[in-house]
């Protein structure tokens, strides 16, 4: 546990979180125009990706490769079945790749 805490502190320090003030980064994000329904669908997909990554990490810590595969499959290509082509075309290439 102390090693994990030390690792976290090193990472946070490198990000400037625990240190002094760091200058703000210039804004590089590009807003996208989507409907409320499309926004909810996008957020739902992001939640699934997050849950999938959490499942992969937990399963890897337990050395359960079968569970790693099941967790990874949750955020695989099957997720794209719910996305219409017109919705996908609205997103800029930087968002998709």
DODO-642539 format. One record per residue: residue in one letter; residue number from 1; x, y, z of N, C-alpha, C in turn; chain. Coordinates in steps of 0.02 Angstrom, whole numbers. Atoms other than C-alpha are relative to their C-alpha. Example, Ala and Ser with C-alpha at 12.3 -4.5 7.8 and 13.67 -1.06 7.14 Angstrom:
2
(A; 1; (45; -59; 0); (615; -225; 390); (45; 60; 0); A)
(S; 2; (-42; -59; -3); (684; -53; 357); (-39; 55; 37); A)
***
This chain:
97
(X; 1; (41; -60; 0); (0; 0; 0); (43; 63; 0); A)
(X; 2; (-42; -60; 1); (138; 127; 40); (32; 11; -68); A)
(X; 3; (-30; -8; 66); (218; 92; -130); (-51; 30; -49); A)
(X; 4; (52; -26; 44); (52; 126; -218); (-11; 74; 15); A)
(X; 5; (9; -70; -19); (30; 288; -121); (57; 43; -26); A)
(X; 6; (-58; -36; 24); (206; 342; -164); (-3; 9; -76); A)
(X; 7; (7; -4; 73); (174; 304; -348); (-51; 53; -19); A)
(X; 8; (52; -50; 14); (14; 407; -345); (26; 71; 12); A)
(X; 9; (-27; -66; -14); (104; 553; -265); (49; 23; -53); A)
(X; 10; (-47; -17; 54); (241; 547; -397); (-38; 21; -62); A)
(X; 11; (40; -17; 60); (111; 546; -536); (-35; 67; 8); A)
(X; 12; (34; -64; -13); (12; 688; -457); (49; 58; -2); A)
(X; 13; (-51; -52; 1); (171; 787; -433); (20; 17; -72); A)
(X; 14; (-19; -10; 70); (218; 762; -616); (-54; 38; -37); A)
(X; 15; (55; -35; 32); (46; 827; -665); (-9; 70; 26); A)
(X; 16; (6; -66; -29); (69; 981; -559); (-57; 7; 49); A)
(X; 17; (58; -3; -44); (-76; 936; -445); (20; 17; 71); A)
(X; 18; (-19; -12; -69); (18; 937; -281); (49; 58; 8); A)
(X; 19; (-49; -53; -4); (145; 1071; -325); (-31; 69; -1); A)
(X; 20; (23; -69; 3); (132; 1258; -348); (-46; 10; -60); A)
(X; 21; (44; -18; 55); (28; 1349; -476); (34; -13; -67); A)
(X; 22; (-26; 10; 67); (53; 1296; -656); (-42; 43; -47); A)
(X; 23; (38; -42; 45); (3; 1406; -801); (-55; -41; -35); A)
(X; 24; (53; 37; 34); (-162; 1358; -883); (20; -19; -71); A)
(X; 25; (-14; 22; 68); (-152; 1260; -1043); (-48; 35; -48); A)
(X; 26; (47; -30; 48); (-223; 1338; -1200); (-55; -50; -18); A)
(X; 27; (58; 42; 17); (-395; 1272; -1248); (11; -29; -70); A)
(X; 28; (-10; 32; 66); (-375; 1145; -1389); (-61; -42; -20); A)
(X; 29; (59; 40; 16); (-546; 1060; -1381); (-43; 37; -50); A)
(X; 30; (46; -27; 50); (-672; 1086; -1521); (-70; -21; 19); A)
(X; 31; (69; 19; -16); (-856; 1094; -1476); (-33; -36; -59); A)
(X; 32; (37; 35; 53); (-970; 976; -1573); (-74; 13; 11); A)
(X; 33; (72; -13; -2); (-1153; 1007; -1613); (-37; -66; -2); A)
(X; 34; (40; 60; -2); (-1262; 862; -1557); (-63; 14; 40); A)
(X; 35; (63; -9; -36); (-1439; 844; -1493); (6; -27; 71); A)
(X; 36; (1; 25; -69); (-1483; 806; -1312); (0; -77; 0); A)
(X; 37; (3; 74; 5); (-1525; 626; -1362); (69; -28; -19); A)
(X; 38; (-66; 23; 21); (-1357; 607; -1451); (51; 9; 56); A)
(X; 39; (-46; -11; -56); (-1267; 682; -1301); (-8; -53; 54); A)
(X; 40; (12; 53; -50); (-1349; 557; -1183); (28; -67; -25); A)
(X; 41; (-26; 62; 29); (-1304; 415; -1301); (77; -1; 5); A)
(X; 42; (-72; -6; -4); (-1124; 476; -1305); (24; -10; 72); A)
(X; 43; (-19; 9; -71); (-1116; 488; -1115); (-10; -72; 23); A)
(X; 44; (12; 71; -17); (-1191; 313; -1098); (58; -43; -26); A)
(X; 45; (-57; 36; 27); (-1054; 247; -1212); (64; 12; 40); A)
(X; 46; (-59; -16; -40); (-920; 336; -1111); (-2; -36; 68); A)
(X; 47; (7; 36; -64); (-989; 261; -950); (16; -74; -9); A)
(X; 48; (-14; 70; 14); (-982; 88; -1029); (75; -11; -9); A)
(X; 49; (-72; 5; 8); (-801; 118; -1082); (35; 2; 68); A)
(X; 50; (-31; -7; -67); (-756; 173; -904); (-11; -64; 40); A)
(X; 51; (14; 62; -37); (-842; 21; -827); (41; -58; -28); A)
(X; 52; (-39; 53; 32); (-754; -91; -952); (73; 4; 22); A)
(X; 53; (-70; -8; -21); (-583; -19; -910); (9; -19; 73); A)
(X; 54; (-3; 19; -71); (-618; -35; -724); (-3; -76; 8); A)
(X; 55; (5; 73; -2); (-669; -217; -752); (64; -34; -23); A)
(X; 56; (-63; 29; 25); (-512; -252; -852); (55; 6; 53); A)
(X; 57; (-52; -11; -50); (-400; -176; -718); (-11; -46; 60); A)
(X; 58; (15; 44; -57); (-488; -270; -577); (15; -73; -16); A)
(X; 59; (-11; 70; 20); (-482; -435; -672); (74; -14; -9); A)
(X; 60; (-72; 9; 9); (-299; -410; -717); (35; -6; 67); A)
(X; 61; (-30; 5; -67); (-257; -382; -534); (-12; -68; 31); A)
(X; 62; (16; 67; -25); (-341; -548; -496); (26; -55; -46); A)
(X; 63; (-28; 47; 49); (-253; -629; -644); (-54; -44; -31); A)
(X; 64; (56; 35; 30); (-421; -679; -719); (-8; 23; -72); A)
(X; 65; (1; -21; 70); (-395; -669; -906); (-69; -10; -32); A)
(X; 66; (68; 10; 26); (-569; -737; -941); (-43; 60; 16); A)
(X; 67; (38; -59; -19); (-643; -591; -845); (26; 62; -37); A)
(X; 68; (-27; -55; 40); (-525; -470; -934); (-34; 0; -68); A)
(X; 69; (31; 5; 67); (-595; -533; -1100); (-73; 20; 3); A)
(X; 70; (71; -18; -6); (-775; -517; -1040); (-9; 75; 9); A)
(X; 71; (4; -72; -11); (-746; -340; -979); (17; 38; -63); A)
(X; 72; (-20; -34; 62); (-658; -290; -1140); (-55; -5; -53); A)
(X; 73; (52; 10; 50); (-798; -362; -1245); (-58; 49; 9); A)
(X; 74; (54; -47; -13); (-923; -244; -1162); (8; 65; -40); A)
(X; 75; (-12; -63; 36); (-841; -96; -1250); (30; -13; -70); A)
(X; 76; (-26; 17; 66); (-801; -183; -1414); (-43; 27; -56); A)
(X; 77; (34; -24; 61); (-868; -160; -1589); (-76; -6; 4); A)
(X; 78; (72; 7; -6); (-1042; -218; -1537); (-34; 65; 23); A)
(X; 79; (28; -64; -23); (-1066; -47; -1455); (-20; 45; -58); A)
(X; 80; (13; -44; 57); (-1065; 33; -1626); (-65; -15; -35); A)
(X; 81; (63; 18; 32); (-1224; -57; -1677); (-55; 51; 14); A)
(X; 82; (52; -49; -19); (-1327; 77; -1588); (12; 70; -30); A)
(X; 83; (-17; -65; 28); (-1241; 222; -1679); (-20; 3; -73); A)
(X; 84; (20; -7; 71); (-1321; 282; -1840); (57; 32; -39); A)
(X; 85; (-52; -29; 43); (-1211; 331; -1986); (-4; 76; 2); A)
(X; 86; (7; -73; -1); (-1283; 507; -1983); (28; 30; 64); A)
(X; 87; (-29; -24; -63); (-1236; 526; -1800); (76; -2; -2); A)
(X; 88; (-73; 8; 4); (-1060; 462; -1833); (31; 53; -44); A)
(X; 89; (-28; -50; 46); (-1036; 584; -1976); (2; 70; 30); A)
(X; 90; (0; -65; -33); (-1073; 731; -1860); (64; 12; 40); A)
(X; 91; (-58; -5; -44); (-919; 694; -1756); (63; 14; -41); A)
(X; 92; (-61; -14; 37); (-752; 768; -1811); (48; -59; 2); A)
(X; 93; (-47; 57; 1); (-613; 646; -1860); (42; -6; 63); A)
(X; 94; (-41; 1; -60); (-511; 696; -1707); (-36; -35; 57); A)
(X; 95; (39; 31; -53); (-651; 631; -1597); (-3; -76; -10); A)
(X; 96; (10; 71; 16); (-665; 462; -1685); (64; -40; -3); A)
(X; 97; (-62; 39; 10); (-482; 414; -1707); (49; 12; 54); A)
***
